[in-house]
Each structure stands twice: as C-alpha cells, then as structure tokens.
C-alpha cells in the first residue's frame, strides 16, 4: 500500500517536556484521517512540525514515498500541505478576495494576478462565497471565515489539508456543513487530517484514526473497526464507562429569577434584556457560540461586573452587587478561566480551598490563621474530591488541569450554595476528569442546588441540562425543555440566529 504522507519516528522536546516521542503515522490519499488525543498529547505539535511551524528534533517526513524537506510553512505549502488553525490566519479588515489573493502571492510572487483572481472566484463560487468576495472578513460568521480558510488553502494548491479542532466554535449546522465539504474534497482526491479530542466527531466523520497519548502514538486503525470505549481507553490508558450517575428528581420552585439584564460596553450592546429562571434542583444549560455574551452574563451574575440595567433575585430577594456579598448570599462561581480567574495558581491547594472563607471564625482568630483547622479541612476535601496531590501544601500550578478544576469544584460546592454559576467546566480536561466533573454537577443538582451551566459544547449541554436556553447576539433566543425529542439541529438554529416554533417558554407556561 502506498501512502500520500508518512511520518516516521518524529520527536520533539520543549525544555524538559517530551511533546512527541518517536511518533509514526501513515495517511492514505483521498481519506479523512483523525488525529485523536487528549489536550497535551502532542497532536498539534506533530502537525505544526508537518507544516513547518516547529522544527523537529528527530525523525522523517515522506510525501508520496519520498523524503520531504519542510523547514517553514512556505516549504509545506509548495509541497501541497495546508493547515487551518484554531485561530484563523486571516486579516479581518481585508475582504474575502484580498485574503485569498494574498495567500497565493505569498506562495508564488510571479503568479498572474488576473489568473489568481479568476481561480479564487471559481473556488469561492463552489463554496457559496461568491457574493461575499467584497465583504471584509470581520463581518463574516465563524463558519464563513472557516470557508475562506479552506478556499485559501485550496487556492494555494493543497492536496493535504490539516484542520486543528475545526468545530470548536461552530453550530451543529455549520459542523455538518463543514464535514460535508470535507467529504466532497476527499472524493476529488484531497486528503484531510482532523486534529480533535471529540470521540463522536472521529466516529462520524473519519475513515482512519491515529490515537496519541502522552506524546506517543498508541495505534492507527480503520475508524469502522473501533468504538468510543476502545478509543477512550487508548486515549487515557484505562477503561471508561461513560456513565452519568445523577438520580433525577423533580425540580422545586423557581429559586433564581434573572430580570431584564442588559450591558452596554463602550457603546456596544453586549447583553439585551436577558431574562430567565432556574428552579431548585435544576440545571439550566446556556448554549451558544462563544462570544455572544456568555462571559459578560456570567460575570454579572457572579458579582464581578455591574449591568447597565436589570438584576436578579434569589428566593425572591434582590441579590446585592459584589463577589464577596454574593458568596455570602449563597452564590458560587466556577469561571471558564480556571488558572487566571478560578484559583490563585501560586498559592497552595489548602490556601485556595479557603480563599472565600479564610476570615471565618473556623479558620481565623483575631487575625491569625488557624493552620491546623485549614489543613484538616483541606485533607478532607482532597479525599472527598479525589484530588491527586501528596498534600494540601502542594502549589496549585503544579497540578494537572483536571485536578485544578477539582480544587475549584471542592471550594465552590463545599460552600453548599443555593445557586452555582458554572462556565465551561470541562474545557481542556481529559475524558476521565470530564466524567468526574459532570457527575459532581449532577450530584449537586440532586442535592437541590440551582445550576446555570454555560458551555459551547452541545453534547455537554444535552447530557446535563434539564432545560436549555440559547444566547445569541446577547439575547435569549429561546428556552426549551431537554427532552429525548429535542435534537441538536433545533438548538443549532437558535444559536445561528434563527427561530424555532414555541421556543420561548418555561415549564408551567410562564412566558419569559
């Protein structure tokens, strides 16, 4: 069997970190090959080496069976390799046509501008971008920008297209459309390599899969010969059950009522008349493409930012402004940025666990910290939340992402909140940590906590939520009961700014 691409014993070290440990991988022409692994497993480093962004320490790259010299992205492009990064490499102020033309002129400065423009317009037509050619890229949706990246890459003559986590900011409809386009490309003989950590994405859209774990290649196989259990075990090195242990009970009365929250930031309307409720013992999932006001809304509810107007109530009482006052009134907050906002990375685990309660009489007396009590409480939480550390004296910055998130969970949930605001709780975590965090949230819900779950991962929203609200353009586009009949397409339509029949309702018929 001949391969269009072979990577043999690729190695790369960054200081003391072995990112790629003699990784080998073979890719067949005209197929979609998934590169699967947890965050930090070496996927992006390996592909950056292939694209010439990172210089390898050892190993070889072979194209069509022959050694390839790739020392820069320009070398890669000239040899038919293109890469679409998570952060698009487009110039927002330039038009679609200008971005496409610039990419071709970088490859070959002698190319005819007239021919390049004609070829670009032909590709744009094929990807439904013909009427967007004169529009600045900054005015396009995320899905449209991704199309521009694909057109740009094809215009450069790529036969192998690498896509790094391409669906991280797409709606379900945009995801389906993306893979439909990629499938059409493979039918014309193009080869696509999909960097991802999403098992369902691999199962649905790839022909072959290579699994990486801790910088090493574990296996390459036909996707059809695998299942999610086998793939997950290869990713993390142990069996996973994919079970959620929540014991669902009927939610109680409305506990949290958000009324008319609006935010104007330097003349831009970020949030507009946002209203919703959360009942006791309920998870309200807030879905939406990143950047539609989720962070600002979460900050307001957590008391770290003031709204232009509006407010909210807990148990019928207005909530005071200020993070400290909200914490004292039963509000806990798990922010999306766990290292920068969720914890003090240079402090110890036990110090982080008492960040909100250090001045309580249990832990302080006349301004003097009671270290023995703090240590005892920390040891109990380490055990209860399965935080992997030798002791509570370990500095948080030395922990894995999953254990950092467990520290934050332990601190916020041990406060026995009435209302928990939880933003992107599993972003960047391995599968095992994801399972633990999700089960912890379900346990909190079943203990009666009201939870607002903010996530751009629709599978997480569907797995955990009792109801789903969609935030689009700073407004609530609709709120739906999470029933077996509810599909991702309906939520995706709302995320994209469309409408769905009878979407604006609460259980019991109370309009929002």
N, C-alpha and C positions, 0 to 999 in steps of 0.2 A: 504494500500500500504506500502510495506517495502522499506526502503532506505538503500543504502550502507553507506551513510555518512549523518549525521545531525549535524549542528552547531546551538546551542541554546543560544541566548542572549549573544553573545560574545562581551565583552567590553575591550577596551584598551585606556589608556591615556598616552601621552608623555608630561610631564610637564603640561602646560595649554591647550594642544591640545587634543581634544577627537577624536581619529582616528577611533575607532569602537564603536558605540553606540548601544549596545544590538542587534547585528545583528544575525538573524536566517536564515538558508539556508538548504534546503534538496536536496540531489543529488541521482538520481536513477542509478542503476547499468547498465553498457553497453550503456551509452549515453554520449554525449558531452554537458557539462553544461557550458555556458558562464557566466562569472562574469564581468558585464559591468558597467562602470562608468568613470567619468572624472578623470584626474590626481588629486590626493589628496582626492579622495572619500573614500579611505580605503581598496581598493581591495587587494593590495599587502600585507598590514599589516595583513589582515584577513587570507590570505593563508600562510604567514610566521608563524602565530600562529598555523595553522593546521600542518605545517611541523616542528614545534618545534624550530624555529629560534627566535621567540618572545614569551615571557610569557604573557598570557592573565591575565587581572585583574578580569574578571568575566565570567560566562557562562560555557557551557559544550560542549564536543566533543563526538559524539557517532558513533561507527562503527558497522554496522550490528545490530543496535538497542541496543548495549551495551556500557556503558561508557568507554572511552579510555583515558589512561594517556599518554600524549605526552609532555615531558619536554625537548626533544632535537631532532635534525634530526635523530639520530640513533634510538630513540623510534619510530619515524614516519616510517622510512624505515623498521624496524622489524614488523610493523603492516600493511605493504603493501601500504604505501604512498610515492610517489616520487615527486620531484619538479624540473623542468627545469627552471632556472632563465634566465633573460635577458642577464646577463653576465655569459657565460658558466663556469661551475666549472670543467674545465679540466686543465691538466698540459701540456702546449704546447710542451715542449721538449720531452715528453714521447710519445711512439707510441700509436696507437688506442688500440691495445691489452693490453698494460700496463695500460692505463687509465681504461679500463673495468675491468681488474683483480683487480686493487687497490680498486675499488669501492665495489667489492664483499667481499674482505678480510676485509674491514672496518666493514662490517655488521656481518661477521661470520669468525673469525680468525681460526676456526677449519675446515673450508671447504677444500676439496681436491683441490689442485692447478690444478691437471690434469682434474678433473671434471669441475671446473670453466672455464678452458681454452676451453674445448670442448663445453660447453654451450655458451660461449661467441662467439666462431666461428660459431656456428649454428645461433645465433641471427644476427651476422654480415652478414652472407650469406643471410638471409631473408631481410635485409635492404640494400643490394647491397654494403656492406662494406668489403666483403671477401678479395678483392685484396688491401685493404687499411690497413690491420691489422698491418703491419710492418712499416707503414709510420708515422712519427711524426705528432701530431695533428696540429702543427703550419703550416704545409704545406697543410692543407685541406681548402676547401672553407667554407663559413659560413654555407651553407646548409648541408655539410658533417659533420661539427662539431655538428650541431644540431642532426643529425642522431646518432652520437656517444653518445650524451647525452641521447637520447631515448633508445638506446641499453643498455647503462649503467644502466638506471633506471629500465628497464625490467629485466635485469640480477640480480638486487637487489630484484626482486620478487614483484614489484609494481603492485597493482590492481587498484589504483587510481593515475593518473598522472596529476600533475598541471603544466601548461605551462604559464609563465609570459610574455605577449606581444611577442609571438614566431615569428611573421612575421616582426618585426621592421627592420631587416637588410636583408630580403630575396628578391630575384627577384620574379616576378609573377609566373614563372615556379616552383621555389622552394616552393613558398607558396602553389600552387596547389598540389605539390607532398607531402608536409608535411601533408595537411589535408586528402589526400588520404590514407597516412599511418595511421593517427589517426582514420579514419573511419574503416580501416581494424582491428585496435586494438579493437575498440568498438564491432565489430562483433564477436570477440573472447571472449567478456565478460569484457574487460577492461573498465574503466571509466576515462574520461578525463575532466579536468576543465580548461577552457580557460580564462585567465585574459586578457581583452582587452578594448580599448576605441573606437574601429572601428566598426561602425554600420553594414557595409556591411559584415564584417567578421562574425559577430553574425548571420546575416540573412542567409548567405550562408552555414555556417558550423556547427551551433549548433542545438541541439534538444530542449534544455531548456535554459532559461536565468534568472539570478537574477540581478536586477539593484540596484546599490548603489548611494546614493547622500549625500555628506557631512557626511560620516561616518554612514549612516543609510541604511537599506535595504528597498527599496521602493516597490518592487514586485518581485515575481517569477512566471514565466508563460511559456507555450509552445511557442517556437520561432515562430512557424507557425501561432499563434494567434495574432502576433504583426506586426507592420510595422515600418519603420525608424522614422516616425513622432511621433508615440507613445513612442518609445524607447528614442528618443531625448528629448521629453517633460519630461519623468520621470528622465532622467539624469540631466537636468539643471533646471527643475521646471517651465518651460514656453514653449510656442509653438514656434517652429522654422519653417521658410518657406523653407529653403534650396534653396534659390534663389540667383543667382548672377546677379547684376544689370548693368553690363558693356554694353555700347552701341557701339558695334563693328563697327569700321570704317576701311577702307583700310589703311594698314601701309604706311609710307612715304619711302623716300630714305634711303639707308644704312647710319647710323649715327656713329655706333661703329664698328670698324674693328680690331679684335684681330689677330695678325700675328705671328705664329711660337713661341709661348710661351713655354719655357722649363725651368725646375727646377731640379737641381741636389743637393740633400741634403745629405751631408756626404757620398758621393759615391753612393747614391741610386737615380735612375731616378724617380722622383715623377711626373713630367709632361713632355711630349714629343711632341713637335711641335704642340701645340694646336692652332687651327685657327677657327674662326667663325665670323659672323657678326650679328648685331642687328639693325633693322630699327627703325626709329622714329615711336612712337605709336605702338610698338610691344613688346610682352613678349616672350622671348626665354627661354624655360624651359630646365634646365640642369639636366637630370636624371642620376641615377647611384647608385650602392650600396655604402653605406658610406665607406670612406677610400680609394677612388680611385682618390684622388687628388682634390676633390671639395674645401676643405678648403684652400689649398695652392693656387689654382687658384683664389679664391675669395680674398684672402689677397693680391695677386699681383695686381689684378685689382683695389683694394681699396687703393693701395699705401703703405701698411704696410709691404710689403716684396718685395725684388728685384728678378726678374727672372734671371736664368743663361744666357738666351738669349731670344730674341724676345721682343715684345712690343705691344702697341695698339694705335689707333688713334680715335679721336672724331671729327666729321665734317672735316675729312681729315688732322687734325693736330696732331702730336705726343703728347701723354699725358705725362706730367712730373712726375717724381717719388716723392712720399711723400704724406701722407694722407692729410695734410693741403693744399698743392698745388692742389691735385686732387679735393678737396672740392671747392676750388676757381675756378676750371675749370668745374664745373657743375656735379661732380660725388658724389652721395650719397651712403651710405653703411649701410645696416641692417644686422649685423652679426648674426650667429646662436646662439652664447652665449650671450643672452640679458643682463644677470646680470654682467658677467665678462668683456665683450667687448662692449656691446651696450650702456651701461649707467654707470654713477657713482652712485652706489646704496646709498651711504651715503650722497649724496647731495639732495637738494630739486628738485621737479618737474621743477620749473622755472629755476633753475640753469642748469639742464640737457637740457632743451629746448634751451639754448643759448650756449651750450658747443662749438659749431663751429662758433658762431657769436658774442661772448662776446666782441671782440675787435672792432666790427663795430662802426661807429660813432653814430648809432642809440642807442646803448646800453652803450657806454663809452665815456667819455670826459676827455682828459688829464690824463688818467689812473684811473679815478674814474667811477665806475659803476653807471649807471642811473637806480636805482632800480624801480622807478615808471614806466618807459617805459618797463623794463623787465617784471614787474608784469602785466602790461596791455596786453602785447603781449602774456604772458603765459595764462592769463584768457581767451583770445580769442581762443587760441589753445585748452584749456581744453574743451571749449564748442563745438568747431568745431569737435574735435575728440572723443567726449563723454567719456573723461577720468573721471572715478569716484573717486573724491577726494574732500575734503572740500575746499581746496585752492591749489594754486601753491606752497605754502610753505611746503606742506607735503613731507616728505623724501621718496624717490622712493622705498627704501627697504620695506616700509610698504604697498606697493601696491600689488595687485594680479598680476599673470603673464600676464594676458590679458591687464591690464592697463599699466604695464611696457612696453609692446610691443606697445601700443597706444602712449605712450610718445615718443618712438623711431621713430615710424611712423610719428608723428607730427613734430618732429625735422627735419627728413630727407626729407619729402615731402614738408614741408613749405619752404624749400630752393629752390624749383622749379628746380630740377635737370634736366639735359639732359639725364643722364644715372644713373639708380638705380640698385645696386647690392643687391640682397635680398636672404639671406641664411636661410633656414628652418624657414620661417616667422610664421608658426602656430604650431611649435613643442611644446607640453606640454600645449596648450591652450584649454579651454573648447569650446564646439561647437558654442556658441554664439560669442565668440571672434574670432574664426576661420572665421565665416561668415563675420564679420566686416572687418577683415584684408584682406580677399580675395577681397571683394568689393572695398576696398580702393586701392588695387593694380590695379584692373580693371579700376577704375576711373582715376588713374594716367596714365595708358596706353592710355585711351581715350582722355586724355589731351595732349598726344603727347610724353610722357616720354618713353625712351627706357629702358626696364627692363630685366635683367638677373635673372631668378628665379632658385635658386639652392635648390632642395628638393629631399629627398629619398622617399617621399610619392607620389606614382604614380597617385593616384586619384587627388591630388593637381596639379601635372604637367598637367594632361589631362584637368582638369577643367579650368585652367588659361592660358595655353600656346597657342600661335599662331603657333610656331614651337617647336620641341623637339630635342635637341641634347643629345647624350648619352656619358658619360665619363666612360671609362673602362680601368683600368690599367694606368691611367694618359694620355690616348689618346682619341680623339674624335672618337668613333666607328661608328657614323653615325648621320645625321641630317634629320629629317622627318617633313613634314607638318602635323599639328594636324588636320586631317580631321575625319569625322564620321567613315570612313572606317578603320582608324588606330586602331589596337587593342593592348592591353597590352602585348600580347604574343610576338609581333614583337619587342617592346621596351625591353621586358624582355630578349629576345635572345641576343640583343646587350649588355645589362647590364651584361650578363653572359659571354661575350667574343665571341659570335657567330657573324654571318653576316646575313644581310638581303639584298635582291636584290635592287639595285638602292637607297641605303640609303644615299649616300654621295652627297647631292645636296642642293642648295639654290633655292628659288623662282627665276624664271627668268633664271635658268640654269647655274648660276655661280658656278663652282666647288670650293669646299674647300679642 
